[in-house]
Amino acid sequence: MADKVKLFVNGQEVEVESGKNLIDAIGAVGIEIPHLCYHPALGADGNCRMCLVGIEDGRPPLVPACKTRAAEGMKVQLDTDKIKKIQRDIMELELINHPIDCPICDQAGECKLQDYYMKYDGQKSRMTVKPVLKAKKMDFGCGVVHDQERCVLCARCVRFTRLITKTGELGIVNRTDYARVNIFPGRPLANRYALNVVDLCPVGAMTSADFRFKQRSWFLTKSKGICRGCSKGCNIFIDHNREKYKDDVIYRFRPRLNEKVNGYFMCDAGRMTYKQENDNRLTVALLDGKETGLNEAVEALRRAVSQAKKIVCVISPNNSLEQMFAIQKFAANCNAAVSGYSDGYVIAGDGDDFLIQDDKSANRASFALLGIDASKAGFDAAVNGADLLICFQNDLSLSLTADALNALAGNCKLAYLGSNMDACAEKAAIALPVASATEDAGTLVNVDSILQQYAVAVVKNTPAFDMIHVVSQLGGEIKNCFEARAGLTAAVAALKGIDLEQVPGEGLALTVSEVPNVAA
Amino acid sequence: MQVKLLSARFDIPDAHKIEVAKEHGAYATLDKVFAMQPEEVIELVKASGLRGRGGAGFPTGLKWSFLPKNIDKPVYLAVNSDESEPATFKDRYILVRDPHMLIEGIIICCYAIKSQAAYIYIRGEYTTQVKALQAAIDEAYAAGYLGESIAGRDYKLDVTVHRGAGAYVCGEETALLESIEGRKGQPRSKPPFPAVEGLYGCPTIINNVQSIASLPFILANGPDAYKAYGTEKSPGTHLFGISGLVKKPGMYELPLGLPILEVIDKVAGGLRDGRTLKGVIPGGSSTPVLTPEEAQTVTLDYESMAAHKTMFGSGGIVVLDDTVDMVKLVENLIYFYHHESCGQCTPCREGLGWMLKIVKKIIRGEGTTADIDLLTELCDNIEMKTVCVLSAACTMSTRSYLNKFRHEFEAYVSGGASSQTAM
């Protein structure tokens, strides 16, 4: 635990962490100091002047809280008339050249200027002269659209490209109120994390071309989730909404703070994986490509299982830990071989030293926990002579050539349980729809062996059954997620002593020292 | 009234050349300097009472003593030659007429603060001056006064000239450092102060050209000879640039402490015939204006200026007579500071532009009394809320015109403005 210091805010004694700046330290105990340019991941810049506070100890009368460290006995003034007037004055100056186009601005509802105006300003405009006109809807590349007039020049985006991605595409050109954020001519944003500037922007200056004008932010339900774009498992917000007479649709993923996993950010590719939750879904059961009732299709697969001489269950590295366990149990019951072959999910060399991983699946680490073999040799041995191949969300078309997959589908009956109409589902003789990642709950273990959980975020008008339920209908002994978790803690050594119903929000590191609650 | 301490060689033909300068005493103090300990040099400069000539008037020797002791990093000297404050034109004379006085001063200063690298940050528009200075530095290198062993001693010093790109704000010490480092000239937040963390993260002393150029006289003649001029708290002499509506505008070296009106009359030739005094800007455009009544009692020193709620500034005196339209002068003033705002802090970036538009509105005859009040309030709202004092330079001076010449603004508002011209 960090050292604590006692200081006074508006005369009231509070205990805060030492060494932190005043915004973070005092913010941690629930007292807000307004700020636009400061961001914990980007450090203090001190340009917005919104966080000016008074400190009674003989130092200059005003200091920026973002650049002032909390110290023992400090007397911080936030509620004096002087400070309140400064906050009001700074807000007035921020707004004189702002277009105040909230009705057509995507940021409305989650905009610092709006929030601070309501809380710290509230006065009528005294601007009787023409505002500064700047450029609008500039294409900055990577799906980032910039509005210079809405910009407050806090330089968060500029600092992001300099400090985090180290690509430096953005800069502030010109001085005085001609100053504006811009790219270099012909050199747009070109990094794989560019859309984070949209989240970082405290106002509506940076918008996402993908999200623009789709939804008002106050209509969105913001559910917690885990990104499936790669094995990092970045924590996300799933922003979704069920419009009247329509289905629940996801409009965007946004990064959610988890210091242990992804910090404040996520990659652009992961952010766009929300689309596969909406598009190209397998919503009905298919028998030889023809739509059929779910019960009929399940019955057909049950029959195939009972008649088959050699069955192979192909597990996906995107299956949750619970799903994998349920499928393993089912396979054992019907004497099936199990393979996790999924080489196609790995793009060697694609990862970087920040968040993006080579492995584009979310839960490969669980293969090791459950002893699932994912080798090509193991897969080849398993499918040799098999007459029924059941793919559980594993799109074999990624790992096998089209010819090899066709040959496989010709040699044996191909069944598929999944949420999307991918190439494997198209080839399958029997295809059963299951709930997608955002419609299901489960546990994932990321590349750094951090175990994280997610809950059901989206409920469709006609919900698909979750994978474990469908597997149980096929004859699996595990009926639901809870049974799977109970079974897992009993069966898997690395999970002994962990209560899978009580995993902390920031996840649990699966290392020897981090599994402390083993009954002695 | 005029004296010739700093300007002693200004009128000697070819004094910018090293042979001529040496004939007349340049580099003669070095023997004495190198015989002293660096700390002794600092004490001597402290004893002389020399105050920074850039505008703030901070005691030079005291500034040097703020360097941390026992540092393992290099120490830098940055000579501020960005002379951009409107009405200020003193350093340019030193750079062209007697650059070797500056170089000698740099050697003295660097020896005292134990620095082996000095940067001269020179205003980009000073093309003649930068050529003269660079030629002098080249001569000094060739003559062995700069480089590996200075004047045959075991002491190394390199001097680099860095040209600015035309930003007034780069005269602010930390923006100057940013600019030398190759970045956009924007002031840094303080602390840390440059003496602790300055150029390239190392302890750095930043002095004005005239401060540094004053060192050879002080070292040659001792602190008492320097203190013989000026007042107790403002010792020495200053290069005053007197401009505006006087008969003999120009640069004059004067001891500090002289009555400002006497200087205007006797040194600068007085007002044009038939004109009356309307105001005096005492030390560059950013210093609050003085009314004729106030000017009666003002003397040219730091303490008298402070007592009259203005500043000594850079010694750039502007004399305003009854033909001057103060509202248009304020427009010109705000135009300059708005144009030169670095755009970093919200109040300065947005506020100065707003102020300029309000003044223009008043001049167009579309203003109201509320606009004058708003202008006055904006001065308060902007001032001292920013990283540096550029905005305060604009608001302090603007406020002085609004308070002392409000009737001229009101004349515009009520439609009775005169057809006077701005300076």
Interface residues (C-beta under 8 A of the other chain):
Chain A: G46 N47 C48 R49 M50 L52 P61 L62 P64 K67 I86 D89 I90 E92 L93 E94 I96 N97 R126 M127 T128 V129 K130 V132 V152 L153 I172 N174 R175 T176 D177 Y178 A179
Chain B: A167 V169 K184 S189 H338 H339 E340 S341 C342 G343 Q344 C345 T346 P347 C348 R349 E350 G351 L352 G353 W354 K357 I358 K360 K361 D371 L374 N381 I382 M384 K385 T386 V387
